[in-house]
Amino acid sequence: MNIHRRRYTSELAAPLLVKELTERANRQQTYIVRVAFALLFYGAFAIMAYNEFSISAGSRFGAGAEISRLAINVQLAGIFLFLPAMMCGVITSEKERGTLELITLTDVSSRALIVQKYLGGLAPMITCLLMALPINGVAYAMGGLSQTQVITGSLAIVLTALNVGAFSLMVSAYCRTTLGAFAAAYCLGTIWYFGLSLVCGSGVLLPPGAYFYRPSELKLNLASAIPTLAITASFLFLSHKFLLERANAPRTNQLLKWFQELDRWYQDINKQFGNVQLVKDRGNDLPDKHPIRWREIRAKAMAKIQYLIRLMLPVEVIVIIFVGLANASRHDIAGHHLEMVVFVLWMIVAALLTVQGSSLITGERVSQTLEVLLTTPIPRRAIVAEKAAAVRILSFIALVPLLTVALGNWYLRFYDNFYLIVHALTFLVYFPLIFWFSVAVGLHQKSRYKGVLFAVGLLFSWCALPIVLTSAIVDMHPFPGVEKLRPLTLFSPASVIIANEEWGFEQYFSAYRWPAFTGPSALIYFPIVLNFTFHTALAIVFRSYSLRSAETRLAAR
């Protein structure tokens, strides 16, 4: 009787928290994420431990500080990578389902709603972070790690989780849709946590505070926790403010409104310089053919060529200035900087193509317009093909800054035409591959948020796992002939991009003694041909699967 009374009292005290934890405990996805996090975390520890224990026995002791630092870095990376995705939908999901108004009618106050949603979103990440306790125990037993370092490391992790969670909750309270909150959490979070620290030149005001500077000074780390907790409280205060102000915010295409404002600003400037018009706006002319494509271009900001060109212009100017400054500096430093720009631009373009492809059909499901499209005489295969054709404009626009950086690297490499050809082939192969892969994933999802999340997660795993696992096995050298496993990294789309910028192509098949590889040219060309052939075939498979399965997946409930 007392047990039931205590349980009933706890549910009355925090009903939303109990609801959140119960729903997460009943989801299969929760346990899949925990197992995946545990495999990645303990796998990284196993590789580190192998490298440490492979040294002489006398040097094993004292390595606990390095292992603890690795464990903390992995946990911090997991917080920044996964916590925004886990918390950006805690309030927007209620808005999309239309249940937020029902919650406000209950006895739960708005402050209690924020606190319970906050704790319920943090709970899965906290359970994942608890997996590091055995590793910290092993690291402490190996020596070289003081109690102060253990406390400051744990403090840094807790502060980071609380701060990033509050930031993601604030974004979720402000945004209307989960997809918008997902994009805003990562874009604004990158600017806030990494851009601000670069500008200020210090990370004391941001989590993890002073840990990376003085991990052995407890008082300094405790002092740095005060501003971090103040910023976290500010995020929670803004979450409560946005919840009250934007609970019934109308559904609008905010991105389209921003592009229209930018378009009017460009037009005012253009009138001062001859009123040059590169792309003519056809106004409200009805299409003679391809109505779905016409509808996509008219309705979506990311499909209007004039908006994309005007958005690309400032990005292109920044890239040109950066390339010019890099070419004016030392060649080794300039090449490294331009390589980083290539990687960053590729990640941005891949994210844009993934979001557009995975939400190609799920966006219609969420907007409840898919049923209307299915009543038209247009074949379902043609619906997917025409919607995809409208996104093709984004690929051509995104190609411009990437090609600009490639030309800058081509000049730094003393007019290396081979580098430029490989770079151009990556555009032709990987752009359609990423897009149609995302379309195929999005066809199996009911919500836009899940489609984007699954597509981004699968694409990241596809790009990273072959390189990370193969490199880890090869670098550990557990058996003879392990270098022959190096070509397995070619199953990653990112392998050719990284090899073209960093390590070259000779390493892939250098361990083989085939007669065809007696010359250096074969060692260079064969990995490229193998990678591009494989991924071109995959792009064709994903495209044909998406168009063929449109007949059944579009009508799926």
PASENU-614920 format. One record per residue (C-alpha): residue in three letters; x, y, z; residue number from 0. Coordinates in steps of 0.5 Angstrom, whole numbers. Each point is the difference from the previous one (the first is absolute). Example, Ala and Ser with C-alpha at 12.3 -4.5 7.8 and 13.67 -1.06 7.14 Angstrom:
REM PASENU-614920
(ALA,(25,-9,16),0)
(SER,(2,7,-2),1)
//
This chain:
REM PASENU-614920
(MET,(0,0,0),0)
(ASN,(6,5,2),1)
(ILE,(3,-2,-7),2)
(HIS,(-6,2,-4),3)
(ARG,(-1,6,4),4)
(ARG,(7,2,-1),5)
(ARG,(0,-1,-8),6)
(TYR,(-7,4,0),7)
(THR,(3,5,3),8)
(SER,(7,1,-4),9)
(GLU,(-5,-1,-6),10)
(LEU,(-4,6,2),11)
(ALA,(6,4,2),12)
(ALA,(4,-1,-7),13)
(PRO,(-5,-3,-5),14)
(LEU,(3,3,-6),15)
(LEU,(7,-3,2),16)
(VAL,(-3,-7,2),17)
(LYS,(-3,0,-7),18)
(GLU,(6,2,-3),19)
(LEU,(4,-5,3),20)
(THR,(-5,-6,-1),21)
(GLU,(-1,2,-7),22)
(ARG,(8,0,-1),23)
(ALA,(0,-7,4),24)
(ASN,(-5,-3,-5),25)
(ARG,(4,2,-6),26)
(GLN,(4,-5,-4),27)
(GLN,(4,6,-2),28)
(THR,(2,2,7),29)
(TYR,(4,-7,1),30)
(ILE,(3,0,-7),31)
(VAL,(3,7,1),32)
(ARG,(3,-2,7),33)
(VAL,(3,-6,-3),34)
(ALA,(3,3,-6),35)
(PHE,(3,6,5),36)
(ALA,(3,-6,4),37)
(LEU,(3,-3,-6),38)
(LEU,(3,6,-2),39)
(PHE,(2,2,6),40)
(TYR,(3,-6,3),41)
(GLY,(3,-2,-7),42)
(ALA,(4,7,0),43)
(PHE,(2,-2,7),44)
(ALA,(2,-7,-2),45)
(ILE,(5,3,-6),46)
(MET,(3,5,5),47)
(ALA,(1,-5,5),48)
(TYR,(3,-5,-5),49)
(ASN,(5,5,-2),50)
(GLU,(2,2,7),51)
(PHE,(1,-8,2),52)
(SER,(4,-1,-6),53)
(ILE,(5,4,3),54)
(SER,(5,-3,5),55)
(ALA,(-3,-2,7),56)
(GLY,(4,5,4),57)
(SER,(-3,6,-4),58)
(ARG,(-7,-2,1),59)
(PHE,(-1,3,6),60)
(GLY,(-1,8,0),61)
(ALA,(-5,-1,-6),62)
(GLY,(-6,1,3),63)
(ALA,(0,8,-1),64)
(GLU,(0,-1,-7),65)
(ILE,(-5,-6,0),66)
(SER,(-5,5,4),67)
(ARG,(1,6,-5),68)
(LEU,(-2,-5,-6),69)
(ALA,(-6,-2,4),70)
(ILE,(-2,7,2),71)
(ASN,(1,2,-7),72)
(VAL,(-4,-5,-3),73)
(GLN,(-6,2,5),74)
(LEU,(1,7,-2),75)
(ALA,(0,-2,-7),76)
(GLY,(-6,-4,1),77)
(ILE,(-4,6,4),78)
(PHE,(1,5,-6),79)
(LEU,(-2,-5,-6),80)
(PHE,(-6,-4,3),81)
(LEU,(-3,4,6),82)
(PRO,(-3,6,-5),83)
(ALA,(-3,-6,-4),84)
(MET,(-3,-3,6),85)
(MET,(-3,6,3),86)
(CYS,(-1,5,-6),87)
(GLY,(-7,-4,0),88)
(VAL,(-3,0,7),89)
(ILE,(-4,6,-1),90)
(THR,(-1,1,-8),91)
(SER,(-3,-8,0),92)
(GLU,(-5,3,5),93)
(LYS,(-2,6,-5),94)
(GLU,(0,-5,-6),95)
(ARG,(-4,-5,3),96)
(GLY,(-5,6,3),97)
(THR,(1,-3,7),98)
(LEU,(3,6,3),99)
(GLU,(-6,4,1),100)
(LEU,(-3,-6,3),101)
(ILE,(6,0,5),102)
(THR,(-1,8,2),103)
(LEU,(-7,-2,2),104)
(THR,(2,-4,5),105)
(ASP,(2,1,7),106)
(VAL,(8,0,-2),107)
(SER,(3,7,0),108)
(SER,(4,3,-6),109)
(ARG,(6,0,4),110)
(ALA,(-1,-8,3),111)
(LEU,(-1,-1,-8),112)
(ILE,(7,2,-1),113)
(VAL,(3,-3,5),114)
(GLN,(-3,-7,-1),115)
(LYS,(1,0,-7),116)
(TYR,(8,3,1),117)
(LEU,(1,-6,5),118)
(GLY,(-4,-5,-4),119)
(GLY,(5,2,-6),120)
(LEU,(6,-1,4),121)
(ALA,(-1,-6,3),122)
(PRO,(2,-5,-6),123)
(MET,(6,4,-1),124)
(ILE,(2,-1,7),125)
(THR,(-1,-7,0),126)
(CYS,(5,0,-6),127)
(LEU,(5,4,4),128)
(LEU,(-1,-5,6),129)
(MET,(4,-5,-5),130)
(ALA,(6,3,1),131)
(LEU,(1,-1,8),132)
(PRO,(3,-7,-1),133)
(ILE,(5,3,-5),134)
(ASN,(2,6,5),135)
(GLY,(1,-6,5),136)
(VAL,(5,-3,-4),137)
(ALA,(3,6,-2),138)
(TYR,(1,2,8),139)
(ALA,(3,-7,1),140)
(MET,(5,1,-5),141)
(GLY,(3,6,3),142)
(GLY,(1,7,-2),143)
(LEU,(-7,3,2),144)
(SER,(-1,4,6),145)
(GLN,(-7,0,4),146)
(THR,(0,8,-2),147)
(GLN,(1,-2,-8),148)
(VAL,(-6,-5,1),149)
(ILE,(-5,5,3),150)
(THR,(2,6,-5),151)
(GLY,(-1,-5,-6),152)
(SER,(-7,-2,3),153)
(LEU,(-2,7,1),154)
(ALA,(2,2,-7),155)
(ILE,(-4,-6,-3),156)
(VAL,(-6,2,5),157)
(LEU,(0,7,-2),158)
(THR,(1,-1,-7),159)
(ALA,(-7,-5,0),160)
(LEU,(-4,5,4),161)
(ASN,(2,6,-4),162)
(VAL,(-1,-3,-7),163)
(GLY,(-6,-3,2),164)
(ALA,(-3,7,2),165)
(PHE,(2,3,-6),166)
(SER,(-3,-6,-4),167)
(LEU,(-6,1,4),168)
(MET,(0,8,-1),169)
(VAL,(0,-2,-8),170)
(SER,(-6,-5,1),171)
(ALA,(-4,5,3),172)
(TYR,(1,5,-5),173)
(CYS,(-1,-4,-6),174)
(ARG,(-6,-2,-3),175)
(THR,(2,-7,-3),176)
(THR,(5,-5,2),177)
(LEU,(4,0,-6),178)
(GLY,(1,8,0),179)
(ALA,(2,-1,8),180)
(PHE,(5,-6,-3),181)
(ALA,(3,5,-5),182)
(ALA,(0,6,5),183)
(ALA,(3,-4,6),184)
(TYR,(6,-2,-4),185)
(CYS,(1,6,-4),186)
(LEU,(-1,5,6),187)
(GLY,(4,-5,4),188)
(THR,(6,0,-4),189)
(ILE,(0,8,0),190)
(TRP,(-1,0,7),191)
(TYR,(5,-5,3),192)
(PHE,(5,0,-5),193)
(GLY,(0,6,-4),194)
(LEU,(-1,5,6),195)
(SER,(6,-4,4),196)
(LEU,(4,1,-7),197)
(VAL,(-1,8,0),198)
(CYS,(1,1,8),199)
(GLY,(6,-5,0),200)
(SER,(-2,-3,6),201)
(GLY,(-5,-5,3),202)
(VAL,(-1,1,7),203)
(LEU,(-7,3,-1),204)
(LEU,(-2,-6,-4),205)
(PRO,(0,-7,2),206)
(PRO,(4,-4,2),207)
(GLY,(3,6,3),208)
(ALA,(7,0,2),209)
(TYR,(1,-7,0),210)
(PHE,(4,0,-6),211)
(TYR,(5,5,3),212)
(ARG,(1,-2,7),213)
(PRO,(-3,-7,1),214)
(SER,(4,0,7),215)
(GLU,(-3,6,3),216)
(LEU,(-7,-1,3),217)
(LYS,(-1,7,3),218)
(LEU,(1,3,-7),219)
(ASN,(-5,-5,-3),220)
(LEU,(-5,1,5),221)
(ALA,(0,7,-1),222)
(SER,(-1,-1,-8),223)
(ALA,(-6,-4,2),224)
(ILE,(-3,6,2),225)
(PRO,(-1,4,-6),226)
(THR,(-2,-7,-4),227)
(LEU,(-5,-1,5),228)
(ALA,(-3,7,-1),229)
(ILE,(0,-1,-8),230)
(THR,(-4,-6,1),231)
(ALA,(-5,3,5),232)
(SER,(0,6,-5),233)
(PHE,(-2,-5,-6),234)
(LEU,(-5,-3,5),235)
(PHE,(-3,7,1),236)
(LEU,(-1,1,-8),237)
(SER,(-3,-7,-1),238)
(HIS,(-5,2,5),239)
(LYS,(-1,7,-3),240)
(PHE,(0,-3,-7),241)
(LEU,(-5,-6,2),242)
(LEU,(-5,5,2),243)
(GLU,(1,5,-6),244)
(ARG,(0,-5,-5),245)
(ALA,(-4,-6,2),246)
(ASN,(-5,2,-6),247)
(ALA,(4,3,-5),248)
(PRO,(-3,-1,-7),249)
(ARG,(4,-4,-5),250)
(THR,(4,4,-4),251)
(ASN,(6,-2,-5),252)
(GLN,(5,5,4),253)
(LEU,(5,-2,-5),254)
(LEU,(-4,2,-6),255)
(LYS,(-1,7,4),256)
(TRP,(7,1,1),257)
(PHE,(2,-1,-7),258)
(GLN,(-6,5,-2),259)
(GLU,(3,5,4),260)
(LEU,(7,-1,-2),261)
(ASP,(-3,0,-7),262)
(ARG,(-3,7,1),263)
(TRP,(7,2,3),264)
(TYR,(4,-2,-7),265)
(GLN,(-5,3,-4),266)
(ASP,(1,7,3),267)
(ILE,(7,-1,-1),268)
(ASN,(-1,-3,-7),269)
(LYS,(-4,7,-2),270)
(GLN,(6,4,2),271)
(PHE,(5,-4,-5),272)
(GLY,(-4,0,-7),273)
(ASN,(-6,-5,3),274)
(VAL,(4,-6,-3),275)
(GLN,(-5,-7,0),276)
(LEU,(3,-6,-1),277)
(VAL,(-6,-5,2),278)
(LYS,(-7,3,-2),279)
(ASP,(-5,-2,4),280)
(ARG,(-6,-2,-3),281)
(GLY,(-5,2,5),282)
(ASN,(-6,-4,0),283)
(ASP,(0,-3,-7),284)
(LEU,(-3,-7,0),285)
(PRO,(4,-6,-2),286)
(ASP,(-1,-4,-7),287)
(LYS,(3,-6,3),288)
(HIS,(4,-3,6),289)
(PRO,(-5,3,5),290)
(ILE,(3,-3,6),291)
(ARG,(6,3,-1),292)
(TRP,(-3,7,-1),293)
(ARG,(-3,0,6),294)
(GLU,(6,-2,4),295)
(ILE,(4,6,-3),296)
(ARG,(-6,4,2),297)
(ALA,(-1,-2,7),298)
(LYS,(7,-2,2),299)
(ALA,(6,6,1),300)
(MET,(5,-6,-1),301)
(ALA,(-2,-1,-7),302)
(LYS,(-1,7,-2),303)
(ILE,(7,1,-4),304)
(GLN,(-1,8,1),305)
(TYR,(0,-1,7),306)
(LEU,(6,-5,0),307)
(ILE,(4,4,-4),308)
(ARG,(0,6,4),309)
(LEU,(1,-4,6),310)
(MET,(6,-3,-3),311)
(LEU,(3,7,-2),312)
(PRO,(2,2,7),313)
(VAL,(3,-8,1),314)
(GLU,(4,1,-6),315)
(VAL,(3,6,2),316)
(ILE,(2,-2,6),317)
(VAL,(3,-6,-3),318)
(ILE,(3,4,-5),319)
(ILE,(3,4,5),320)
(PHE,(3,-6,4),321)
(VAL,(3,-3,-6),322)
(GLY,(3,6,-2),323)
(LEU,(3,1,7),324)
(ALA,(2,-7,1),325)
(ASN,(4,0,-7),326)
(ALA,(4,7,2),327)
(SER,(2,-4,7),328)
(ARG,(5,-6,0),329)
(HIS,(-2,-6,-4),330)
(ASP,(0,-5,5),331)
(ILE,(-4,4,5),332)
(ALA,(-5,2,-6),333)
(GLY,(-1,-7,-2),334)
(HIS,(-2,-2,7),335)
(HIS,(-5,5,0),336)
(LEU,(-3,-1,-6),337)
(GLU,(0,-7,1),338)
(MET,(-4,1,6),339)
(VAL,(-5,5,-4),340)
(VAL,(-1,-6,-5),341)
(PHE,(-2,-4,6),342)
(VAL,(-5,5,3),343)
(LEU,(-3,2,-6),344)
(TRP,(-1,-8,-2),345)
(MET,(-3,-1,7),346)
(ILE,(-5,6,-1),347)
(VAL,(-2,-2,-7),348)
(ALA,(-1,-7,2),349)
(ALA,(-4,2,6),350)
(LEU,(-5,4,-5),351)
(LEU,(-1,-5,-5),352)
(THR,(-1,-5,6),353)
(VAL,(-5,4,3),354)
(GLN,(-4,2,-7),355)
(GLY,(0,-7,-2),356)
(SER,(-2,-3,6),357)
(SER,(-6,5,1),358)
(LEU,(-2,-1,-8),359)
(ILE,(-6,-4,2),360)
(THR,(0,0,8),361)
(GLY,(-1,8,-1),362)
(GLU,(-7,-2,-4),363)
(ARG,(-2,-4,5),364)
(VAL,(1,5,6),365)
(SER,(-4,5,-4),366)
(GLN,(-5,-5,-2),367)
(THR,(0,2,-7),368)
(LEU,(3,-7,-2),369)
(GLU,(-7,-3,-1),370)
(VAL,(-2,6,-5),371)
(LEU,(6,-2,-4),372)
(LEU,(-2,-7,0),373)
(THR,(-7,2,-3),374)
(THR,(3,3,-6),375)
(PRO,(1,-4,-7),376)
(ILE,(7,1,1),377)
(PRO,(4,-7,1),378)
(ARG,(3,0,7),379)
(ARG,(7,-2,-3),380)
(ALA,(-1,7,-4),381)
(ILE,(-2,4,7),382)
(VAL,(7,-3,3),383)
(ALA,(4,2,-7),384)
(GLU,(-3,7,0),385)
(LYS,(1,2,7),386)
(ALA,(7,-3,-1),387)
(ALA,(2,4,-6),388)
(ALA,(-2,7,4),389)
(VAL,(5,-2,5),390)
(ARG,(5,-1,-6),391)
(ILE,(1,8,0),392)
(LEU,(3,0,7),393)
(SER,(6,-5,-2),394)
(PHE,(2,4,-6),395)
(ILE,(0,6,5),396)
(ALA,(4,-3,5),397)
(LEU,(5,-2,-5),398)
(VAL,(3,7,-1),399)
(PRO,(3,1,7),400)
(LEU,(3,-7,0),401)
(LEU,(3,1,-7),402)
(THR,(3,6,2),403)
(VAL,(4,-3,6),404)
(ALA,(2,-5,-5),405)
(LEU,(3,5,-5),406)
(GLY,(3,3,6),407)
(ASN,(3,-7,2),408)
(TRP,(2,-1,-7),409)
(TYR,(4,6,-1),410)
(LEU,(4,-2,7),411)
(ARG,(1,-7,-3),412)
(PHE,(4,4,-6),413)
(TYR,(-6,-2,-5),414)
(ASP,(-1,-7,2),415)
(ASN,(-6,-2,-5),416)
(PHE,(0,-7,3),417)
(TYR,(-3,3,7),418)
(LEU,(-5,5,-4),419)
(ILE,(-3,-6,-4),420)
(VAL,(-1,-5,6),421)
(HIS,(-3,6,4),422)
(ALA,(-5,1,-6),423)
(LEU,(-1,-7,0),424)
(THR,(-2,0,7),425)
(PHE,(-5,5,-2),426)
(LEU,(-3,-4,-5),427)
(VAL,(-1,-6,4),428)
(TYR,(-1,2,7),429)
(PHE,(-5,5,-1),430)
(PRO,(-5,-5,-3),431)
(LEU,(2,-5,5),432)
(ILE,(-1,4,6),433)
(PHE,(-7,3,-2),434)
(TRP,(-3,-7,-3),435)
(PHE,(2,-4,6),436)
(SER,(-3,5,5),437)
(VAL,(-7,0,-5),438)
(ALA,(0,-8,1),439)
(VAL,(1,1,8),440)
(GLY,(-5,5,0),441)
(LEU,(-5,-4,-4),442)
(HIS,(-1,-5,6),443)
(GLN,(-1,6,6),444)
(LYS,(-6,3,2),445)
(SER,(3,6,3),446)
(ARG,(4,5,-3),447)
(TYR,(5,0,6),448)
(LYS,(1,-7,0),449)
(GLY,(1,0,-7),450)
(VAL,(6,5,1),451)
(LEU,(2,-3,6),452)
(PHE,(1,-7,-3),453)
(ALA,(3,3,-7),454)
(VAL,(5,4,4),455)
(GLY,(2,-6,5),456)
(LEU,(0,-5,-6),457)
(LEU,(4,4,-4),458)
(PHE,(5,2,5),459)
(SER,(1,-7,2),460)
(TRP,(1,-2,-7),461)
(CYS,(5,5,-1),462)
(ALA,(4,-1,7),463)
(LEU,(0,-7,2),464)
(PRO,(4,-3,-6),465)
(ILE,(5,5,1),466)
(VAL,(0,0,7),467)
(LEU,(0,-8,1),468)
(THR,(5,-2,-5),469)
(SER,(5,6,2),470)
(ALA,(-1,-3,7),471)
(ILE,(1,-7,-2),472)
(VAL,(6,2,-5),473)
(ASP,(4,4,5),474)
(MET,(-1,-5,6),475)
(HIS,(4,-5,-4),476)
(PRO,(-3,-6,3),477)
(PHE,(2,-5,-6),478)
(PRO,(5,0,-6),479)
(GLY,(-3,2,-6),480)
(VAL,(-5,5,3),481)
(GLU,(2,5,-5),482)
(LYS,(-4,-4,-5),483)
(LEU,(-7,3,4),484)
(ARG,(2,7,-2),485)
(PRO,(-5,0,-7),486)
(LEU,(-6,-1,5),487)
(THR,(0,7,1),488)
(LEU,(-2,1,-7),489)
(PHE,(-7,-2,2),490)
(SER,(0,7,3),491)
(PRO,(-3,6,-4),492)
(ALA,(5,4,4),493)
(SER,(6,-4,-2),494)
(VAL,(2,3,-7),495)
(ILE,(-1,7,3),496)
(ILE,(4,-1,6),497)
(ALA,(6,-3,-5),498)
(ASN,(-1,5,-5),499)
(GLU,(2,5,5),500)
(GLU,(4,-3,5),501)
(TRP,(3,-7,0),502)
(GLY,(0,-2,-8),503)
(PHE,(-2,-6,-3),504)
(GLU,(6,-4,0),505)
(GLN,(-1,-3,7),506)
(TYR,(-6,-4,-2),507)
(PHE,(3,-6,-4),508)
(SER,(7,1,2),509)
(ALA,(0,-7,4),510)
(TYR,(-2,-4,-6),511)
(ARG,(5,-3,-5),512)
(TRP,(-4,-1,-6),513)
(PRO,(3,1,-7),514)
(ALA,(-5,5,-2),515)
(PHE,(3,5,6),516)
(THR,(7,0,-2),517)
(GLY,(0,7,-2),518)
(PRO,(-2,6,4),519)
(SER,(-6,2,-5),520)
(ALA,(-4,-6,2),521)
(LEU,(1,1,7),522)
(ILE,(-3,7,-1),523)
(TYR,(-6,-1,-5),524)
(PHE,(-3,-7,2),525)
(PRO,(-2,3,7),526)
(ILE,(-4,6,-3),527)
(VAL,(-3,-5,-6),528)
(LEU,(-2,-5,6),529)
(ASN,(-3,5,4),530)
(PHE,(-4,4,-5),531)
(THR,(-2,-6,-4),532)
(PHE,(-3,-3,7),533)
(HIS,(-3,7,2),534)
(THR,(-3,1,-7),535)
(ALA,(-4,-6,0),536)
(LEU,(-2,1,7),537)
(ALA,(-3,7,-2),538)
(ILE,(-4,-4,-6),539)
(VAL,(-2,-5,5),540)
(PHE,(-3,5,5),541)
(ARG,(-3,4,-6),542)
(SER,(-4,-6,-3),543)
(TYR,(-2,-2,7),544)
(SER,(-3,6,2),545)
(LEU,(-4,1,-7),546)
(ARG,(-2,-7,0),547)
(SER,(-2,0,7),548)
(ALA,(-4,6,0),549)
(GLU,(-6,-4,-3),550)
(THR,(0,-3,7),551)
(ARG,(3,4,5),552)
(LEU,(-4,7,-1),553)
(ALA,(-6,-4,1),554)
(ALA,(2,-3,7),555)
(ARG,(-3,3,6),556)
//
